[in-house]
């Protein structure tokens, strides 16, 4: 009977691992598709390279789970939310190269915006599922990320008044992500 229970647990674990690999592969393929339009290499090559990258991330998640103990189903949901964001951004990029009316352009803009909403809500649900210490680490990391973003973006905004080149406001998301990562690394080191 014990052998049967172990076999069932191993089978369930293998199913969960396959789900993680599939979701990571789909997310990677969506990212590869998006990069194929930005970097201008073939769509098929972007999908294949992206899927391989996603599967590599999936293997990493299976073999060495993240230090933050997210439930795996929430981690997969967040990966799917990221895939949705990448796909909506790709569709946005393709459609904005068409001749659109102003109303159509606004509607097309709502596509990646909905992707951001889905991703942020999904990440919030992941953070809410953590234990108290891990939630505190994430909250402090977000606070450091917010402060760092305000310092960098505010400082550069002042430089723009003195003739420095204006930059795309979308870069703020990249700066915020980098600052959040720095904040997370700092707080994880602080609470080790």
C-alpha positions as a Python dict, from the first residue, in 0.01 Angstrom:
ca = {
    (1, 'X'): (0, 0, 0),
    (2, 'X'): (286, 239, 80),
    (3, 'X'): (438, 168, -263),
    (4, 'X'): (105, 254, -427),
    (5, 'X'): (86, 587, -237),
    (6, 'X'): (442, 677, -337),
    (7, 'X'): (364, 594, -700),
    (8, 'X'): (55, 821, -694),
    (9, 'X'): (251, 1106, -532),
    (10, 'X'): (530, 1067, -789),
    (11, 'X'): (273, 1065, -1072),
    (12, 'X'): (105, 1380, -935),
    (13, 'X'): (444, 1549, -905),
    (14, 'X'): (530, 1459, -1265),
    (15, 'X'): (197, 1603, -1383),
    (16, 'X'): (263, 1927, -1194),
    (17, 'X'): (615, 1943, -1341),
    (18, 'X'): (477, 1896, -1694),
    (19, 'X'): (221, 2172, -1637),
    (20, 'X'): (500, 2404, -1521),
    (21, 'X'): (716, 2321, -1824),
    (22, 'X'): (425, 2377, -2065),
    (23, 'X'): (326, 2708, -1908),
    (24, 'X'): (688, 2828, -1898),
    (25, 'X'): (734, 2720, -2261),
    (26, 'X'): (419, 2906, -2371),
    (27, 'X'): (531, 3217, -2182),
    (28, 'X'): (876, 3196, -2337),
    (29, 'X'): (725, 3151, -2684),
    (30, 'X'): (507, 3460, -2631),
    (31, 'X'): (814, 3656, -2521),
    (32, 'X'): (1005, 3528, -2825),
    (33, 'X'): (720, 3636, -3051),
    (34, 'X'): (730, 3984, -2901),
    (35, 'X'): (1108, 4007, -2940),
    (36, 'X'): (1081, 3885, -3300),
    (37, 'X'): (886, 4200, -3385),
    (38, 'X'): (1121, 4432, -3193),
    (39, 'X'): (1454, 4285, -3304),
    (40, 'X'): (1326, 4194, -3653),
    (41, 'X'): (1420, 3829, -3674),
    (42, 'X'): (1175, 3567, -3797),
    (43, 'X'): (858, 3490, -3606),
    (44, 'X'): (926, 3114, -3614),
    (45, 'X'): (1279, 3165, -3481),
    (46, 'X'): (1142, 3393, -3208),
    (47, 'X'): (880, 3138, -3107),
    (48, 'X'): (1129, 2850, -3099),
    (49, 'X'): (1403, 3039, -2913),
    (50, 'X'): (1147, 3185, -2673),
    (51, 'X'): (991, 2845, -2604),
    (52, 'X'): (1335, 2695, -2537),
    (53, 'X'): (1416, 2983, -2303),
    (54, 'X'): (1082, 2936, -2125),
    (55, 'X'): (1136, 2562, -2087),
    (56, 'X'): (1483, 2630, -1943),
    (57, 'X'): (1321, 2863, -1687),
    (58, 'X'): (1060, 2593, -1617),
    (59, 'X'): (1333, 2335, -1552),
    (60, 'X'): (1500, 2584, -1317),
    (61, 'X'): (1172, 2635, -1129),
    (62, 'X'): (1119, 2258, -1096),
    (63, 'X'): (1472, 2174, -984),
    (64, 'X'): (1535, 2476, -765),
    (65, 'X'): (1208, 2650, -668),
    (66, 'X'): (1218, 3024, -593),
    (67, 'X'): (1308, 3128, -239),
    (68, 'X'): (968, 3292, -211),
    (69, 'X'): (731, 3004, -145),
    (70, 'X'): (455, 3080, -392),
    (71, 'X'): (198, 2809, -451),
    (72, 'X'): (294, 2656, -788),
    (73, 'X'): (-53, 2712, -934),
    (74, 'X'): (-19, 3088, -863),
    (75, 'X'): (328, 3092, -1015),
    (76, 'X'): (191, 2925, -1329),
    (77, 'X'): (-101, 3169, -1336),
    (78, 'X'): (143, 3459, -1323),
    (79, 'X'): (349, 3309, -1605),
    (80, 'X'): (31, 3282, -1812),
    (81, 'X'): (-52, 3643, -1725),
    (82, 'X'): (294, 3741, -1852),
    (83, 'X'): (230, 3541, -2171),
    (84, 'X'): (-99, 3728, -2214),
    (85, 'X'): (83, 4060, -2170),
    (86, 'X'): (348, 3961, -2428),
    (87, 'X'): (84, 3849, -2678),
    (88, 'X'): (-131, 4160, -2636),
    (89, 'X'): (179, 4377, -2674),
    (90, 'X'): (270, 4190, -2993),
    (91, 'X'): (-83, 4239, -3132),
    (92, 'X'): (-63, 4607, -3032),
    (93, 'X'): (267, 4641, -3219),
    (94, 'X'): (125, 4475, -3532),
    (95, 'X'): (-199, 4675, -3529),
    (96, 'X'): (-38, 5014, -3467),
    (97, 'X'): (144, 4973, -3799),
    (98, 'X'): (-197, 4974, -3972),
    (99, 'X'): (-397, 5282, -4059),
    (100, 'X'): (-637, 5308, -3766),
    (101, 'X'): (-897, 5564, -3673),
    (102, 'X'): (-850, 5742, -3342),
    (103, 'X'): (-1114, 5521, -3178),
    (104, 'X'): (-950, 5205, -3312),
    (105, 'X'): (-610, 5326, -3188),
    (106, 'X'): (-752, 5377, -2839),
    (107, 'X'): (-910, 5031, -2841),
    (108, 'X'): (-582, 4874, -2958),
    (109, 'X'): (-403, 5050, -2673),
    (110, 'X'): (-638, 4880, -2427),
    (111, 'X'): (-499, 4538, -2528),
    (112, 'X'): (-155, 4562, -2360),
    (113, 'X'): (-306, 4773, -2086),
    (114, 'X'): (-535, 4481, -2001),
    (115, 'X'): (-223, 4261, -2005),
    (116, 'X'): (-57, 4483, -1745),
    (117, 'X'): (-368, 4475, -1529),
    (118, 'X'): (-388, 4095, -1541),
    (119, 'X'): (-15, 4059, -1464),
    (120, 'X'): (-17, 4305, -1173),
    (121, 'X'): (-328, 4146, -1017),
    (122, 'X'): (-174, 3801, -1058),
    (123, 'X'): (151, 3916, -894),
    (124, 'X'): (-49, 4073, -611),
    (125, 'X'): (-227, 3742, -553),
    (126, 'X'): (110, 3564, -542),
    (127, 'X'): (247, 3810, -287),
    (128, 'X'): (-70, 3784, -77),
    (129, 'X'): (-25, 3405, -58),
    (130, 'X'): (315, 3433, 112),
    (131, 'X'): (384, 3396, 482),
    (132, 'X'): (432, 3708, 693),
    (133, 'X'): (812, 3738, 658),
    (134, 'X'): (812, 3680, 284),
    (135, 'X'): (526, 3929, 240),
    (136, 'X'): (727, 4181, 441),
    (137, 'X'): (1032, 4124, 220),
    (138, 'X'): (819, 4183, -92),
    (139, 'X'): (653, 4493, 57),
    (140, 'X'): (988, 4645, 152),
    (141, 'X'): (1125, 4560, -193),
    (142, 'X'): (830, 4738, -355),
    (143, 'X'): (886, 5043, -131),
    (144, 'X'): (1256, 5052, -224),
    (145, 'X'): (1161, 5007, -590),
    (146, 'X'): (914, 5295, -572),
    (147, 'X'): (1166, 5524, -401),
    (148, 'X'): (1445, 5433, -644),
    (149, 'X'): (1216, 5490, -941),
    (150, 'X'): (1108, 5829, -807),
    (151, 'X'): (1471, 5935, -758),
    (152, 'X'): (1587, 5824, -1104),
    (153, 'X'): (1284, 5941, -1302),
    (154, 'X'): (1250, 6266, -1105),
    (155, 'X'): (1620, 6341, -1148),
    (156, 'X'): (1610, 6277, -1520),
    (157, 'X'): (1294, 6489, -1555),
    (158, 'X'): (1487, 6781, -1406),
    (159, 'X'): (1772, 6721, -1653),
    (160, 'X'): (1521, 6737, -1941),
    (161, 'X'): (1440, 7095, -1840),
    (162, 'X'): (1806, 7172, -1911),
    (163, 'X'): (1807, 7033, -2263),
    (164, 'X'): (1871, 6660, -2212),
    (165, 'X'): (1693, 6430, -2455),
    (166, 'X'): (1337, 6336, -2374),
    (167, 'X'): (1290, 5962, -2324),
    (168, 'X'): (992, 5735, -2374),
    (169, 'X'): (787, 5718, -2054),
    (170, 'X'): (765, 5339, -2099),
    (171, 'X'): (1123, 5317, -1971),
    (172, 'X'): (981, 5386, -1624),
    (173, 'X'): (851, 5026, -1613),
    (174, 'X'): (1200, 4893, -1675),
    (175, 'X'): (1349, 5124, -1412),
    (176, 'X'): (1078, 5022, -1164),
    (177, 'X'): (1143, 4652, -1229),
    (178, 'X'): (1517, 4697, -1180),
    (179, 'X'): (1463, 4894, -859),
    (180, 'X'): (1222, 4627, -730),
    (181, 'X'): (1483, 4361, -801),
    (182, 'X'): (1748, 4562, -616),
    (183, 'X'): (1505, 4613, -327),
    (184, 'X'): (1421, 4244, -317),
    (185, 'X'): (1787, 4138, -318),
    (186, 'X'): (1859, 4389, -41),
    (187, 'X'): (1569, 4280, 181),
    (188, 'X'): (1638, 3910, 123),
    (189, 'X'): (1999, 3973, 231),
    (190, 'X'): (1878, 4177, 530),
    (191, 'X'): (1642, 3901, 653),
    (192, 'X'): (1865, 3601, 579),
}
